[in-house]
């Protein structure tokens, strides 16, 4: 778990056990990218989305740095990379909060909605049991269109 706070000079200070365990130093680019992921409206952002927002905020950071930091976050299990089959085909990242959830992805807009349903989770376990199958990991992604989309 990470903690982000402001000191008296309004400089972000981040304490992150996972970053330190992964051998990553707390740097301003890492903090800025972490903040973008944390404040993402839909919780899923591509490296390009993060880069554009940082540039719009007046930050001087390269797209290569954004990709490198996201890869480091993924290796440290701080972020999760998803490859949803939407029009743009870009990988998107979300913070790893430790809880399982599934996704609905709009094929038209790329909008992603997270959800969790006990009935679906239990049914998957029942099906696995019927087939003498032990689930070690799973991902459910529903593709379609949301009714409010044009």
C-alpha positions as CSV (number, residue, x, y, z in Angstrom):
1,X,0.0,0.0,0.0
2,X,1.3,3.5,-0.7
3,X,0.8,6.8,1.1
4,X,1.0,10.1,-0.7
5,X,1.1,13.3,1.2
6,X,2.2,16.9,0.8
7,X,5.0,18.5,2.9
8,X,5.1,22.2,3.9
9,X,6.5,23.2,0.5
10,X,3.6,21.3,-1.3
11,X,6.1,18.7,-2.6
12,X,4.6,15.2,-2.8
13,X,6.2,12.7,-0.5
14,X,5.5,9.0,-1.2
15,X,6.2,6.1,1.0
16,X,5.8,2.8,-0.8
17,X,7.0,-0.5,0.6
18,X,6.4,-2.2,-2.7
19,X,8.5,0.4,-4.6
20,X,11.4,-0.1,-2.1
21,X,11.1,-3.9,-2.1
22,X,11.3,-3.7,-5.9
23,X,14.4,-1.6,-5.6
24,X,12.7,1.5,-7.0
25,X,13.5,4.9,-5.6
26,X,10.8,7.4,-5.0
27,X,11.2,9.9,-7.8
28,X,9.1,12.8,-8.9
29,X,8.2,11.1,-12.3
30,X,7.1,8.0,-10.4
31,X,5.0,10.0,-8.0
32,X,3.4,12.1,-10.8
33,X,2.5,8.9,-12.7
34,X,1.2,7.2,-9.6
35,X,-1.0,10.3,-8.9
36,X,-2.4,10.2,-12.4
37,X,-3.3,6.5,-12.0
38,X,-4.8,7.2,-8.6
39,X,-6.9,10.1,-9.8
40,X,-8.0,8.5,-13.1
41,X,-11.7,8.9,-13.5
42,X,-12.3,5.5,-15.0
43,X,-9.3,3.9,-13.2
44,X,-7.7,2.7,-16.5
45,X,-5.2,4.8,-18.4
46,X,-2.9,4.2,-21.3
47,X,0.7,5.4,-21.2
48,X,-0.3,7.9,-23.8
49,X,-3.2,9.2,-21.7
50,X,-0.9,9.7,-18.7
51,X,1.7,11.4,-20.9
52,X,-0.8,13.8,-22.4
53,X,-2.2,14.7,-18.9
54,X,1.3,15.3,-17.6
55,X,2.2,17.5,-20.5
56,X,-1.1,19.5,-20.1
57,X,-0.1,19.9,-16.4
58,X,3.2,21.5,-17.5
59,X,5.3,18.6,-16.5
60,X,8.5,17.9,-18.5
61,X,8.5,14.1,-18.9
62,X,9.0,11.9,-21.9
63,X,6.7,9.2,-23.2
64,X,9.5,6.7,-22.8
65,X,9.8,7.6,-19.1
66,X,6.1,7.0,-18.7
67,X,6.3,3.6,-20.3
68,X,9.4,2.7,-18.2
69,X,7.7,3.7,-14.9
70,X,4.5,1.8,-15.8
71,X,6.6,-1.3,-16.5
72,X,8.4,-0.9,-13.2
73,X,5.0,-0.4,-11.4
74,X,3.7,-3.6,-13.1
75,X,6.9,-5.6,-12.1
76,X,6.5,-4.3,-8.5
77,X,2.8,-5.4,-8.5
78,X,1.7,-1.8,-8.0
79,X,-0.2,-1.6,-11.3
80,X,-1.9,-4.1,-13.5
81,X,-1.6,-4.0,-17.3
82,X,-4.7,-4.9,-19.4
83,X,-4.9,-5.5,-23.1
84,X,-8.6,-5.0,-23.9
85,X,-9.7,-5.6,-27.4
86,X,-11.0,-2.1,-28.2
87,X,-10.5,-0.1,-31.3
88,X,-7.1,1.4,-30.3
89,X,-5.7,-1.8,-29.0
90,X,-3.5,0.1,-26.5
91,X,-2.6,-1.4,-23.1
92,X,-4.2,0.3,-20.2
93,X,-3.0,0.3,-16.6
94,X,-4.8,0.5,-13.3
95,X,-3.6,0.5,-9.7
96,X,-3.5,-2.9,-8.0
97,X,-5.7,-2.5,-5.0
98,X,-5.6,-6.2,-4.3
99,X,-9.2,-7.1,-4.9
100,X,-10.5,-9.1,-7.8
101,X,-12.9,-7.5,-10.2
102,X,-14.1,-8.0,-13.8
103,X,-14.5,-5.6,-16.7
104,X,-17.0,-4.4,-19.3
105,X,-15.4,-2.8,-22.3
106,X,-17.1,-0.7,-25.0
107,X,-16.0,-1.7,-28.5
108,X,-17.2,1.7,-29.7
109,X,-15.5,4.1,-27.3
110,X,-13.1,1.9,-25.3
111,X,-14.9,2.9,-22.0
112,X,-14.1,0.4,-19.2
113,X,-16.4,-0.3,-16.3
114,X,-15.3,-2.5,-13.4
115,X,-17.7,-4.8,-11.6
116,X,-17.8,-7.7,-9.1
117,X,-20.6,-10.2,-8.8
118,X,-20.8,-13.0,-6.2
119,X,-23.1,-15.1,-8.4
120,X,-20.7,-15.0,-11.3
121,X,-17.7,-15.8,-9.1
122,X,-19.6,-18.7,-7.4
123,X,-20.8,-20.1,-10.7
124,X,-17.2,-20.1,-12.1
125,X,-16.1,-22.1,-9.0
126,X,-19.0,-24.6,-9.4
127,X,-18.1,-25.1,-13.1
128,X,-14.5,-25.7,-12.3
129,X,-15.4,-28.2,-9.5
130,X,-17.7,-30.1,-12.0
131,X,-14.7,-30.5,-14.3
132,X,-12.1,-31.2,-11.5
133,X,-10.4,-28.0,-12.4
134,X,-8.6,-25.8,-9.9
135,X,-8.8,-22.1,-10.8
136,X,-5.5,-20.3,-10.0
137,X,-6.4,-17.1,-11.8
138,X,-9.1,-15.8,-14.0
139,X,-10.2,-12.7,-15.9
140,X,-13.7,-12.0,-17.2
141,X,-14.1,-9.3,-19.8
142,X,-17.4,-8.5,-21.4
143,X,-17.3,-6.6,-24.7
144,X,-20.2,-4.7,-26.2
145,X,-21.7,-1.2,-26.2
146,X,-23.3,0.8,-23.4
147,X,-26.8,2.0,-24.2
148,X,-26.0,5.7,-23.8
149,X,-23.3,5.6,-26.5
150,X,-24.0,7.0,-30.0
